[in-house]
Amino acid sequence: MTTADLTASTVMDAAASLLNDTAKSVYTYVVQIPYLNMALRDLQETFELNNIPITDETSALINISSGVEAVGF
């Protein structure tokens, strides 16, 4: 899996498959969502404890010529 593949549905599909329920007849999305939320809370806490910033935004590409010592706004 790449980071582009890490949507909730792909993660839960993989979890159901690993639990031998590829059809998701037992481990449906509804059943898995509380566990996914628990995992996300644990991950967020780990990030906070290790000072890892979390954001959904990316900045625009900035081209900087060689020799530039400071970048202004």
N, C-alpha and C positions, 0 to 999 in steps of 0.2 A: 504494500500500500504506500502510495506517495501522500504528501500532505494535501494534495488536491483531492484525494479520494477519501479524506477523513470527514465525511459528513455523518450525522447521527445515524442515518439509515444504513450506510455502508458498514459502520462500526457494529450496529445491532444485527445486521445480516450476518456478519462474520461471527459474532458471538453466538447467534442461534445455530449456525453451522457447526461451530466448535462444540456445541452442546448436543450435537446429533439431532437437530431439529431444523433442517434447512427450509422446510415448508412453513416454519414459524407457527405451528399449530399449538404448541405449548408455550414457547417463549416469544410471544407476540411483542410488537412494539410497545403496547400498553403495559405489558408485564415488565419489559426491560427499562422503560424510561426512568423509574425511580433509582435504579442501579446506575444508569448513565449519569443522572444528576448527582448521585453520591460520588462517583468517580470524578466528575468535573469539579465538585467542591473540594475534594482532596487535592486535585491538581492545582486549583487556584490557591489553596493554603500553602502547598509546597512552593509555588512561585512566589507568594508573598514572603515566606520565611527566607527565601534565597534572593530576595530583591530582584526578581525577574519581572520586568514590565510586561503588561498584557495590553494589546491594542488590536482593534479591527481595522485600523487605518494605516495606509502606507503613504509616504511622502512622494512627491514628484521627483523624477530623476533630475539631478543637478549636475551639469557638466562644469568641471573646474579645470582651468588651464594650469599647466605646470608652472611652478614659480609663485602661485598665489598663496599668500600666507594667512589670509583671513577671508571669511565668507560673510557678507552682510545680508541683511534682509531685503 
